[in-house]
Amino acid sequence: MSAKATKYYVYLLECSDGSYYCGQTNNLQKRLRQHNEGEGGRYTRTRTPVRLVYTEQHKTRKEALKREAKIKKMTRGQKEELIGWVV
């Protein structure tokens, strides 16, 4: 029997106030629903609805956590460049 490989995602949300929120999960649909229902991170609870604007897939949780930390340190302009919104 082969074990199903778990995928980890780093995601970037645009909140209703225009700010960005970065997180990581192994179930992207569930996590997005949690954020929009006010059950996600404390930051997003008062900034719903949120919109998924960027994702990356990683093989391990450790890789995803490292990437999340790097994205959180980015400036707003760097995040918009990552999303592809900078012309």
C-alpha positions in Angstrom: 0.0 0.0 0.0 1.4 3.4 -1.0 0.8 6.4 1.2 -0.6 9.5 -0.5 1.9 12.3 -0.6 0.8 15.3 1.3 1.2 18.6 -0.4 1.7 21.8 1.5 0.7 25.2 0.2 1.8 28.7 0.9 -0.9 31.2 0.0 -1.4 34.9 -0.1 -4.8 36.5 0.5 -6.1 39.9 -0.3 -8.3 41.1 2.6 -11.3 43.3 2.2 -9.3 46.3 3.4 -6.7 45.8 0.7 -4.1 44.3 3.0 -2.3 41.0 2.4 -2.2 37.9 4.6 0.2 35.0 4.1 -0.2 31.5 5.5 0.5 27.8 4.9 -1.7 24.8 4.9 -2.1 21.2 3.6 -5.8 21.8 2.7 -6.2 25.0 0.7 -10.0 24.9 0.1 -10.7 24.3 3.7 -8.4 27.0 4.9 -9.8 29.6 2.5 -13.3 28.7 3.7 -12.2 29.1 7.4 -10.7 32.5 6.7 -13.9 33.7 5.0 -16.1 32.3 7.8 -14.1 34.2 10.4 -12.4 31.0 11.7 -9.0 31.6 10.1 -6.1 33.7 11.5 -6.8 36.4 13.9 -5.7 39.0 11.4 -8.3 38.0 8.8 -11.3 37.7 11.1 -12.2 41.4 10.8 -11.1 41.7 7.2 -13.5 39.3 5.4 -14.2 38.5 2.7 -10.7 37.5 1.7 -9.6 36.6 -1.8 -6.9 34.1 -2.8 -4.4 35.8 -5.0 -1.3 33.6 -5.0 -0.3 30.0 -4.1 2.8 27.9 -4.2 3.0 24.1 -3.6 5.8 22.5 -1.5 6.7 18.9 -0.8 7.2 19.3 3.0 5.8 21.5 5.7 9.3 22.6 6.6 9.7 24.0 3.1 6.3 25.7 3.2 7.1 27.3 6.6 10.4 28.7 5.4 8.8 30.2 2.3 5.9 31.6 4.3 8.5 33.4 6.6 10.2 34.9 3.5 7.0 36.2 2.0 5.9 37.7 5.3 9.1 39.7 5.3 8.5 41.1 1.8 7.3 44.7 1.3 3.9 45.3 -0.2 5.5 46.1 -3.6 7.5 42.8 -3.5 4.3 40.9 -2.7 2.5 42.5 -5.6 5.4 41.7 -7.9 5.2 38.1 -6.7 1.4 38.0 -7.5 2.1 39.6 -10.9 0.2 42.8 -10.3 3.2 45.1 -11.0 3.3 46.2 -14.6 
